[in-house]
Amino acid sequence: MSGKHVGYIRVSTVGQNSDRQLDGVRLDKVFEEKVSGRNAGSREVLNHCLNYLREHDTLHVHSIDRLARNMSDLLSIVDDLVKRDVTVKFYSEGLTFAPQTDDPMASLMLHMLGAFAEFERSLIGQRRKEGLEAARKRGKQIGRRKSLSDEDLSEIAQKLSKGVSKSDLAKEYGVSRTTLYAALNKSQEA
């Protein structure tokens, strides 16, 4: 008895392209999402995909890191699917996990590759934090620049004292009223 061939495709951001994932693989249904894979529980499309799969289906995934971002999620997902009689196939790693198949080498590879992927993500996060801290120390602007400078706020305060409305000032300085109010509140707290 053969089941459906289901693909799961994920990219981390809306700007990323998923075209290379599972290119040329014949699939009956594809689930695709553009979301960080940090935690499997927060990925709605993955949850729909996992709930869609039935006995004798095959889940096709480009690589281990597309399915799960940590070892716990990876092992839990693969183990649950195999127990439900669903085959899981990872193309980049060349690994297949099927029901009633006890392949110690594939299991070892799953654990090792999952651990390396999790370690790599940790290193990337650590380097990013270090880079941001170094940039801050050098005086680099991190994040969005202020919409209103201290000089602008000083001018706005003077104009407010002369009776000019906040709505008119927001238009004059090219910001929303909300931005103007927030900037004024922040300057008064300082």
C-alpha positions as CSV (number, residue, x, y, z in Angstrom):
1,M,0.0,0.0,0.0
2,S,1.5,3.3,-1.0
3,G,0.6,6.7,0.6
4,K,1.0,10.3,-0.5
5,H,4.2,12.1,-1.0
6,V,4.1,15.2,1.1
7,G,6.7,18.0,1.0
8,Y,7.6,20.4,3.8
9,I,9.5,23.5,2.7
10,R,10.6,26.3,5.1
11,V,12.6,29.4,4.8
12,S,13.4,31.7,7.8
13,T,12.3,35.0,6.3
14,V,9.9,36.4,3.8
15,G,12.8,37.6,1.6
16,Q,14.3,34.2,1.3
17,N,13.6,32.0,-1.8
18,S,12.4,28.4,-1.3
19,D,12.8,27.3,-5.0
20,R,15.8,25.1,-4.5
21,Q,14.1,23.0,-1.8
22,L,12.7,19.7,-3.1
23,D,13.2,20.9,-6.7
24,G,12.3,18.0,-9.1
25,V,10.7,15.8,-6.4
26,R,7.2,14.6,-7.3
27,L,4.9,15.5,-4.5
28,D,1.2,15.1,-4.0
29,K,1.0,18.0,-1.6
30,V,3.4,20.7,-0.4
31,F,3.3,22.6,2.9
32,E,5.4,25.8,2.7
33,E,6.1,28.4,5.3
34,K,8.3,31.5,5.8
35,V,9.0,31.6,9.5
36,S,11.9,31.1,11.9
37,G,12.2,27.4,12.8
38,R,13.4,28.1,16.4
39,N,10.6,26.3,17.9
40,A,8.4,23.7,16.2
41,G,5.4,24.6,18.3
42,S,5.1,28.1,16.9
43,R,5.1,26.9,13.2
44,E,1.5,26.6,12.2
45,V,2.2,25.2,8.7
46,L,4.5,22.5,10.1
47,N,1.7,21.6,12.6
48,H,-0.8,21.4,9.7
49,C,1.6,19.2,7.7
50,L,2.3,16.8,10.6
51,N,-1.5,16.5,11.2
52,Y,-2.1,15.9,7.5
53,L,0.2,12.9,7.3
54,R,-1.3,9.5,7.4
55,E,-0.1,5.9,7.5
56,H,2.1,4.9,4.6
57,D,2.7,8.6,3.6
58,T,6.2,9.9,3.0
59,L,7.4,13.3,4.3
60,H,10.0,14.9,2.0
61,V,12.2,17.6,3.6
62,H,15.2,19.3,2.0
63,S,17.4,19.1,5.1
64,I,17.3,18.4,8.8
65,D,17.5,22.1,9.7
66,R,14.4,22.9,7.7
67,L,12.3,20.6,9.8
68,A,13.6,21.3,13.3
69,R,16.0,23.8,14.9
70,N,17.0,21.8,18.0
71,M,17.7,18.2,18.8
72,S,14.6,17.7,21.0
73,D,12.2,18.8,18.2
74,L,14.0,16.9,15.6
75,L,14.0,13.6,17.4
76,S,10.4,14.1,18.6
77,I,9.1,14.8,15.1
78,V,10.9,12.0,13.4
79,D,10.1,9.5,16.1
80,D,6.4,10.4,16.2
81,L,6.1,10.1,12.4
82,V,7.9,6.8,12.2
83,K,5.7,5.4,15.0
84,R,2.6,6.6,12.9
85,D,4.0,4.5,9.9
86,V,5.2,7.6,8.0
87,T,8.5,7.6,6.2
88,V,10.7,10.7,6.6
89,K,13.2,11.5,3.9
90,F,16.0,14.2,4.2
91,Y,17.6,15.0,0.8
92,S,20.7,17.0,1.8
93,E,21.8,14.5,4.3
94,G,20.6,11.5,2.2
95,L,18.8,10.0,5.2
96,T,15.5,8.1,5.2
97,F,13.7,7.0,8.3
98,A,11.0,4.4,7.7
99,P,8.7,2.3,9.9
100,Q,9.9,-1.2,10.8
101,T,13.5,-0.2,9.7
102,D,16.1,-0.3,12.4
103,D,19.1,1.5,10.8
104,P,21.6,2.3,13.6
105,M,23.8,4.3,11.2
106,A,21.0,6.5,10.1
107,S,20.0,7.1,13.7
108,L,23.5,8.0,14.6
109,M,23.8,10.4,11.6
110,L,20.5,12.0,12.6
111,H,21.7,12.7,16.1
112,M,25.1,13.9,14.9
113,L,23.8,16.2,12.2
114,G,21.1,17.6,14.4
115,A,23.6,18.3,17.1
116,F,26.0,20.0,14.7
117,A,23.2,22.1,13.2
118,E,22.1,23.2,16.7
119,F,25.7,24.0,17.7
120,E,26.2,26.1,14.5
121,R,23.1,28.1,15.2
122,S,24.3,28.8,18.7
123,L,27.7,30.0,17.4
124,I,26.0,32.3,14.8
125,G,23.8,33.8,17.5
126,Q,26.8,34.3,19.8
127,R,28.8,36.0,17.0
128,R,25.9,38.2,16.1
129,K,25.6,39.4,19.7
130,E,29.4,40.0,19.9
131,G,29.3,42.0,16.7
132,L,26.4,44.2,17.8
133,E,28.2,44.9,21.1
134,A,31.4,45.8,19.3
135,A,29.5,48.1,16.9
136,R,27.8,49.8,19.9
137,K,31.2,50.4,21.5
138,R,32.5,52.0,18.3
139,G,29.5,54.3,18.4
140,K,27.6,52.8,15.5
141,Q,23.9,53.3,15.4
142,I,22.2,49.9,16.0
143,G,18.6,49.7,14.8
144,R,16.5,52.5,13.4
145,R,17.6,56.0,13.8
146,K,15.5,58.5,15.8
147,S,12.8,60.2,13.8
148,L,13.3,63.4,15.7
149,S,16.7,64.7,16.9
150,D,17.3,66.4,20.2
151,E,17.4,69.7,18.2
152,D,14.0,68.9,16.6
153,L,12.5,68.2,20.1
154,S,13.9,71.5,21.4
155,E,12.3,73.4,18.5
156,I,9.0,71.5,19.0
157,A,8.9,72.3,22.7
158,Q,9.4,76.0,21.8
159,K,6.6,75.9,19.2
160,L,4.3,74.1,21.6
161,S,4.8,76.8,24.2
162,K,3.7,79.3,21.6
163,G,0.5,77.4,21.0
164,V,1.2,75.4,17.9
165,S,-0.8,72.2,17.9
166,K,0.9,68.8,18.1
167,S,-0.9,67.6,15.0
168,D,0.5,70.6,13.0
169,L,4.0,69.9,14.4
170,A,3.8,66.2,13.5
171,K,2.9,67.2,9.9
172,E,5.7,69.8,9.8
173,Y,8.4,67.4,11.0
174,G,7.1,64.5,8.8
175,V,6.2,62.1,11.6
176,S,3.0,60.6,12.9
177,R,1.3,62.1,16.0
178,T,2.1,58.9,17.9
179,T,5.8,59.3,17.1
180,L,5.7,62.9,18.2
181,Y,4.0,62.1,21.5
182,A,6.4,59.2,22.2
183,A,9.4,61.4,21.5
184,L,8.1,64.2,23.7
185,N,7.3,61.8,26.6
186,K,10.8,60.2,26.3
187,S,12.5,63.6,26.3
188,Q,10.5,64.7,29.4
189,E,11.6,61.5,31.2
190,A,15.3,62.1,30.5
